[in-house]
Amino acid sequence: MTKTLSAVAALSILVVAPAARAQWAVVDVGAIAQLVKQVATLEQQLTTARNQLNQTQLEFQSMTGGRGMDTLLAGTV
């Protein structure tokens, strides 16, 4: 009987107790360092993509520009 009473008392204390709240902010330094590396990698990828786009636009202009090169491709399709 005392075990049951003790168990009920312990359970009621746990149910009535307020929820615990964290009091200290947690900073994950490793995650921040990884984020900085990812941002640098994404910046390099963006620069590469812009360079590829510029090169492709230049190639397209050279084929369809004012020199008449577009007439060479007219009969191929």
N, CA, C and O atoms as a MOPAC input file, in Angstrom:
PM7 MOZYME 1SCF
protein

 N      0.81500 1    -1.18700 1     0.00000 1
 C      0.00000 1     0.00000 1     0.00000 1
 C      0.86600 1     1.26000 1     0.00000 1
 O      0.53100 1     2.24500 1    -0.65900 1
 N      1.96600 1     1.23100 1     0.72900 1
 C      2.82500 1     2.40900 1     0.77500 1
 C      3.54300 1     2.62700 1    -0.55800 1
 O      3.81700 1     3.76600 1    -0.93400 1
 N      3.84900 1     1.53700 1    -1.27600 1
 C      4.46900 1     1.68800 1    -2.59600 1
 C      3.50000 1     2.34900 1    -3.56400 1
 O      3.88400 1     3.22300 1    -4.34000 1
 N      2.25300 1     1.93100 1    -3.51500 1
 C      1.24200 1     2.51200 1    -4.39200 1
 C      1.02300 1     3.97600 1    -4.04000 1
 O      0.92100 1     4.82300 1    -4.92700 1
 N      0.95000 1     4.26900 1    -2.77000 1
 C      0.75500 1     5.64400 1    -2.32600 1
 C      1.95000 1     6.51100 1    -2.71500 1
 O      1.77600 1     7.66300 1    -3.11400 1
 N      3.14800 1     5.97100 1    -2.60200 1
 C      4.35200 1     6.70800 1    -2.99000 1
 C      4.37300 1     6.95600 1    -4.49300 1
 O      4.74400 1     8.04200 1    -4.93800 1
 N      3.97900 1     5.96100 1    -5.27300 1
 C      3.95000 1     6.11000 1    -6.72300 1
 C      2.92800 1     7.15600 1    -7.14000 1
 O      3.20400 1     7.97500 1    -8.01700 1
 N      1.75700 1     7.13900 1    -6.52600 1
 C      0.71800 1     8.12900 1    -6.83800 1
 C      1.18600 1     9.52300 1    -6.44400 1
 O      0.94500 1    10.48300 1    -7.17600 1
 N      1.84000 1     9.64700 1    -5.31900 1
 C      2.34500 1    10.94500 1    -4.87000 1
 C      3.41800 1    11.46800 1    -5.82400 1
 O      3.41000 1    12.64800 1    -6.17500 1
 N      4.32800 1    10.61400 1    -6.24000 1
 C      5.38300 1    11.02300 1    -7.16500 1
 C      4.80200 1    11.42700 1    -8.51300 1
 O      5.23700 1    12.41300 1    -9.10700 1
 N      3.82600 1    10.67400 1    -8.99500 1
 C      3.19200 1    10.98400 1   -10.26900 1
 C      2.44500 1    12.30400 1   -10.19900 1
 O      2.49600 1    13.09500 1   -11.14100 1
 N      1.75800 1    12.55000 1    -9.10200 1
 C      1.01500 1    13.80500 1    -8.97400 1
 C      1.96100 1    14.99900 1    -8.88800 1
 O      1.63800 1    16.07500 1    -9.39100 1
 N      3.11100 1    14.82700 1    -8.26600 1
 C      4.09600 1    15.91400 1    -8.21000 1
 C      4.62800 1    16.21400 1    -9.60600 1
 O      4.80300 1    17.37900 1    -9.96500 1
 N      4.88400 1    15.18000 1   -10.39200 1
 C      5.38200 1    15.38400 1   -11.75300 1
 C      4.34300 1    16.06200 1   -12.63500 1
 O      4.68800 1    16.88800 1   -13.48000 1
 N      3.08200 1    15.72100 1   -12.44700 1
 C      2.02000 1    16.30100 1   -13.26700 1
 C      1.80000 1    17.76100 1   -12.90000 1
 O      1.55400 1    18.58900 1   -13.77800 1
 N      1.88400 1    18.08400 1   -11.62400 1
 C      1.60700 1    19.43600 1   -11.14400 1
 C      2.79500 1    20.37100 1   -11.37500 1
 O      2.60100 1    21.58200 1   -11.48100 1
 N      3.99200 1    19.85500 1   -11.45300 1
 C      5.19400 1    20.68400 1   -11.58500 1
 C      5.15400 1    21.45300 1   -12.90600 1
 O      4.74500 1    20.90600 1   -13.92900 1
 N      5.57800 1    22.71700 1   -12.88700 1
 C      5.59000 1    23.50400 1   -14.12500 1
 C      6.66300 1    22.99400 1   -15.08200 1
 O      7.63100 1    22.34800 1   -14.68100 1
 N      6.45900 1    23.30300 1   -16.35200 1
 C      7.41500 1    22.87600 1   -17.37200 1
 C      8.73200 1    23.62500 1   -17.18600 1
 O      8.74000 1    24.80700 1   -16.84100 1
 N      9.82500 1    22.93800 1   -17.41500 1
 C     11.14500 1    23.55100 1   -17.29000 1
 C     11.43000 1    24.39700 1   -18.52400 1
 O     11.06300 1    24.03300 1   -19.64100 1
 N     12.07900 1    25.51100 1   -18.31000 1
 C     12.42900 1    26.39500 1   -19.42300 1
 C     13.93600 1    26.63300 1   -19.38200 1
 O     14.52400 1    26.81100 1   -18.31500 1
 N     14.53200 1    26.63200 1   -20.54000 1
 C     15.97400 1    26.86500 1   -20.61500 1
 C     16.26900 1    28.32300 1   -20.27300 1
 O     15.53800 1    29.22800 1   -20.67500 1
 N     17.32400 1    28.53000 1   -19.54200 1
 C     17.67500 1    29.87600 1   -19.11100 1
 C     18.88600 1    30.43500 1   -19.85500 1
 O     19.15000 1    31.63500 1   -19.78300 1
 N     19.61600 1    29.59500 1   -20.55700 1
 C     20.82000 1    30.02700 1   -21.24300 1
 C     20.68700 1    29.76700 1   -22.72800 1
 O     20.22000 1    28.70500 1   -23.14000 1
 N     21.09300 1    30.72600 1   -23.52400 1
 C     21.10900 1    30.53400 1   -24.96900 1
 C     22.27600 1    29.61700 1   -25.32200 1
 O     23.35600 1    29.71200 1   -24.73800 1
 N     22.04600 1    28.74100 1   -26.27300 1
 C     23.07300 1    27.79900 1   -26.70000 1
 C     23.55500 1    28.21100 1   -28.08500 1
 O     22.75200 1    28.39900 1   -28.99900 1
 N     24.85500 1    28.34900 1   -28.23500 1
 C     25.45000 1    28.72200 1   -29.51100 1
 C     26.28400 1    27.54700 1   -29.99500 1
 O     27.19600 1    27.09000 1   -29.30600 1
 N     25.96100 1    27.06500 1   -31.18400 1
 C     26.69500 1    25.94600 1   -31.76800 1
 C     27.76200 1    26.51500 1   -32.70200 1
 O     27.48400 1    26.83000 1   -33.85900 1
 N     28.97000 1    26.64000 1   -32.19400 1
 C     30.06200 1    27.25300 1   -32.94600 1
 C     30.40000 1    26.43200 1   -34.18200 1
 O     30.69300 1    26.99600 1   -35.23600 1
 N     30.36300 1    25.12300 1   -34.06700 1
 C     30.66100 1    24.26300 1   -35.21600 1
 C     29.67000 1    24.46500 1   -36.34500 1
 O     30.05400 1    24.47500 1   -37.51500 1
 N     28.39500 1    24.62600 1   -36.00700 1
 C     27.37500 1    24.84700 1   -37.03100 1
 C     27.56500 1    26.20000 1   -37.70400 1
 O     27.34900 1    26.32800 1   -38.91000 1
 N     27.96300 1    27.20100 1   -36.94300 1
 C     28.20100 1    28.52400 1   -37.52200 1
 C     29.40100 1    28.48200 1   -38.46600 1
 O     29.36400 1    29.08900 1   -39.53700 1
 N     30.44800 1    27.78300 1   -38.08500 1
 C     31.62300 1    27.65100 1   -38.95400 1
 C     31.26200 1    26.92100 1   -40.24000 1
 O     31.71500 1    27.30500 1   -41.31900 1
 N     30.45400 1    25.87700 1   -40.13600 1
 C     30.01500 1    25.14000 1   -41.32200 1
 C     29.16800 1    26.03300 1   -42.21600 1
 O     29.28700 1    25.97000 1   -43.44000 1
 N     28.31800 1    26.86100 1   -41.62700 1
 C     27.48200 1    27.77400 1   -42.39800 1
 C     28.33300 1    28.78100 1   -43.16100 1
 O     28.03400 1    29.09900 1   -44.31200 1
 N     29.38800 1    29.28400 1   -42.53400 1
 C     30.28200 1    30.23000 1   -43.20300 1
 C     30.95200 1    29.56500 1   -44.40200 1
 O     31.08000 1    30.18100 1   -45.46000 1
 N     31.37800 1    28.31700 1   -44.24600 1
 C     31.99100 1    27.58700 1   -45.36200 1
 C     30.99300 1    27.37800 1   -46.48900 1
 O     31.34100 1    27.51700 1   -47.66100 1
 N     29.75300 1    27.04400 1   -46.14400 1
 C     28.72800 1    26.82000 1   -47.15900 1
 C     28.41400 1    28.10300 1   -47.91500 1
 O     28.20300 1    28.07200 1   -49.12700 1
 N     28.38200 1    29.22500 1   -47.21300 1
 C     28.11800 1    30.50400 1   -47.87600 1
 C     29.24900 1    30.83500 1   -48.84500 1
 O     28.99000 1    31.31300 1   -49.94900 1
 N     30.48800 1    30.59000 1   -48.45300 1
 C     31.62500 1    30.84500 1   -49.34200 1
 C     31.55500 1    29.95000 1   -50.57500 1
 O     31.82700 1    30.40300 1   -51.68700 1
 N     31.19400 1    28.69200 1   -50.38600 1
 C     31.06000 1    27.77300 1   -51.51600 1
 C     29.94100 1    28.21200 1   -52.44700 1
 O     30.10400 1    28.18600 1   -53.66700 1
 N     28.81400 1    28.61100 1   -51.88900 1
 C     27.70000 1    29.07900 1   -52.71600 1
 C     28.06500 1    30.34500 1   -53.47800 1
 O     27.62800 1    30.53500 1   -54.61300 1
 N     28.86300 1    31.21100 1   -52.86300 1
 C     29.30800 1    32.42700 1   -53.54500 1
 C     30.18700 1    32.08200 1   -54.74800 1
 O     30.05300 1    32.68800 1   -55.81100 1
 N     31.08000 1    31.11300 1   -54.57900 1
 C     31.92400 1    30.67300 1   -55.69500 1
 C     31.08100 1    30.04700 1   -56.79800 1
 O     31.32800 1    30.29000 1   -57.98000 1
 N     30.09400 1    29.25000 1   -56.42700 1
 C     29.23100 1    28.62000 1   -57.41900 1
 C     28.43000 1    29.66500 1   -58.18300 1
 O     28.23500 1    29.53500 1   -59.39200 1
 N     27.97000 1    30.69200 1   -57.49400 1
 C     27.21800 1    31.75300 1   -58.14800 1
 C     28.09700 1    32.52200 1   -59.12600 1
 O     27.65400 1    32.86200 1   -60.22200 1
 N     29.33200 1    32.79600 1   -58.74000 1
 C     30.26800 1    33.47600 1   -59.63100 1
 C     30.54100 1    32.63400 1   -60.86900 1
 O     30.57900 1    33.16200 1   -61.98000 1
 N     30.72900 1    31.33800 1   -60.68900 1
 C     30.95200 1    30.43900 1   -61.82300 1
 C     29.74000 1    30.40600 1   -62.74000 1
 O     29.88900 1    30.42600 1   -63.96200 1
 N     28.55100 1    30.35500 1   -62.17200 1
 C     27.33200 1    30.32800 1   -62.98400 1
 C     27.17200 1    31.62400 1   -63.77200 1
 O     26.75800 1    31.59300 1   -64.93100 1
 N     27.49300 1    32.76400 1   -63.15700 1
 C     27.41700 1    34.04500 1   -63.87900 1
 C     28.41300 1    34.07800 1   -65.03400 1
 O     28.08400 1    34.53600 1   -66.12800 1
 N     29.62500 1    33.59400 1   -64.79000 1
 C     30.62900 1    33.55700 1   -65.85600 1
 C     30.18600 1    32.65700 1   -67.00200 1
 O     30.37700 1    33.00300 1   -68.16800 1
 N     29.59800 1    31.50800 1   -66.68400 1
 C     29.10600 1    30.60800 1   -67.72700 1
 C     27.98000 1    31.25800 1   -68.51700 1
 O     27.91900 1    31.11900 1   -69.73800 1
 N     27.08500 1    31.96900 1   -67.82800 1
 C     25.99400 1    32.65300 1   -68.51400 1
 C     26.53000 1    33.72900 1   -69.44600 1
 O     26.07300 1    33.84600 1   -70.58300 1
 N     27.49000 1    34.51400 1   -68.97900 1
 C     28.08500 1    35.54900 1   -69.83200 1
 C     28.75600 1    34.94000 1   -71.05300 1
 O     28.60600 1    35.45200 1   -72.16200 1
 N     29.49600 1    33.85000 1   -70.86000 1
 C     30.16500 1    33.19200 1   -71.98200 1
 C     29.15300 1    32.65400 1   -72.97900 1
 O     29.34800 1    32.77600 1   -74.18900 1
 N     28.07500 1    32.06000 1   -72.48500 1
 C     27.03800 1    31.52400 1   -73.36600 1
 C     26.35800 1    32.64000 1   -74.14000 1
 O     26.06200 1    32.48200 1   -75.32400 1
 N     26.10600 1    33.77200 1   -73.48100 1
 C     25.49600 1    34.90400 1   -74.17900 1
 C     26.42100 1    35.43600 1   -75.26800 1
 O     25.96300 1    35.78600 1   -76.35500 1
 N     27.71400 1    35.49800 1   -74.98400 1
 C     28.67100 1    35.94600 1   -75.99800 1
 C     28.70400 1    34.98800 1   -77.18600 1
 O     28.76100 1    35.42600 1   -78.33500 1
 N     28.67000 1    33.69800 1   -76.91700 1
 C     28.66400 1    32.71700 1   -77.99800 1
 C     27.39000 1    32.83200 1   -78.82700 1
 O     27.43500 1    32.73000 1   -80.05300 1
 N     26.26500 1    33.04000 1   -78.17200 1
 C     25.00400 1    33.18900 1   -78.88700 1
 C     25.02600 1    34.44900 1   -79.75000 1
 O     24.57000 1    34.42400 1   -80.89300 1
 N     25.55300 1    35.54900 1   -79.21300 1
 C     25.64000 1    36.78500 1   -79.98900 1
 C     26.58600 1    36.63000 1   -81.17300 1
 O     26.35800 1    37.22100 1   -82.22800 1
 N     27.63200 1    35.84900 1   -81.01100 1
 C     28.55800 1    35.65800 1   -82.12200 1
 C     27.91800 1    34.84900 1   -83.24200 1
 O     28.28000 1    35.00600 1   -84.40800 1
 N     26.95600 1    33.97300 1   -82.89000 1
 C     26.28500 1    33.18700 1   -83.93000 1
 C     25.13100 1    33.94300 1   -84.57500 1
 O     24.80000 1    33.69000 1   -85.73400 1
 N     24.51600 1    34.86200 1   -83.84700 1
 C     23.33300 1    35.54500 1   -84.37800 1
 C     23.56200 1    37.04000 1   -84.53000 1
 O     22.60000 1    37.78100 1   -84.72800 1
 N     24.78200 1    37.50000 1   -84.44700 1
 C     25.08800 1    38.92900 1   -84.48800 1
 C     24.97800 1    39.51100 1   -85.89600 1
 O     24.43800 1    38.88400 1   -86.80800 1
 N     25.50400 1    40.72400 1   -86.04800 1
 C     25.39500 1    41.46500 1   -87.29600 1
 C     26.35000 1    41.02400 1   -88.38400 1
 O     26.40100 1    41.67200 1   -89.43000 1
 N     27.10900 1    39.95700 1   -88.19600 1
 C     28.06600 1    39.51800 1   -89.21700 1
 C     27.44700 1    38.55600 1   -90.21200 1
 O     28.10500 1    38.15800 1   -91.17300 1
 N     26.18900 1    38.17100 1   -90.00100 1
 C     25.53800 1    37.26400 1   -90.93100 1
 C     25.81100 1    35.80000 1   -90.66600 1
 O     25.52900 1    34.96400 1   -91.52400 1
 N     26.34800 1    35.46300 1   -89.51200 1
 C     26.63900 1    34.06800 1   -89.20100 1
 C     25.36400 1    33.25000 1   -89.02200 1
 O     25.38700 1    32.02800 1   -89.16300 1
 N     24.24000 1    33.92300 1   -88.71000 1
 C     22.99600 1    33.19300 1   -88.52300 1
 C     22.50700 1    32.56900 1   -89.82000 1
 O     21.74800 1    31.60100 1   -89.79100 1
 N     22.92600 1    33.10500 1   -90.95200 1
 C     22.50500 1    32.52300 1   -92.23300 1
 C     23.19500 1    31.18600 1   -92.48600 1
 O     22.67400 1    30.36000 1   -93.23500 1
 N     24.34800 1    30.96100 1   -91.88300 1
 C     25.03000 1    29.68100 1   -92.04000 1
 C     24.25800 1    28.55800 1   -91.35500 1
 O     24.28900 1    27.41500 1   -91.81000 1
 N     23.57200 1    28.87500 1   -90.27500 1
 C     22.83200 1    27.87100 1   -89.52900 1
 C     21.40800 1    27.69100 1   -90.03600 1
 O     20.71700 1    26.77400 1   -89.59200 1
 N     20.95500 1    28.53000 1   -90.94600 1
 C     19.56100 1    28.49300 1   -91.38200 1
 C     19.20900 1    27.17600 1   -92.07300 1
 O     18.08900 1    26.69300 1   -91.90700 1
 N     20.10000 1    26.59300 1   -92.82000 1
 C     19.78000 1    25.37800 1   -93.55400 1
 C     20.08000 1    24.08900 1   -92.81900 1
 O     19.85200 1    23.01400 1   -93.37300 1
 N     20.57100 1    24.14600 1   -91.62000 1
 C     20.96900 1    22.92500 1   -90.92000 1
 C     19.83200 1    22.26200 1   -90.17200 1
 O     19.92500 1    21.07400 1   -89.86500 1
 N     18.77800 1    22.97000 1   -89.87100 1
 C     17.68800 1    22.38200 1   -89.08500 1
 C     16.57700 1    21.91200 1   -89.98100 1
 O     15.57300 1    21.38900 1   -89.49800 1

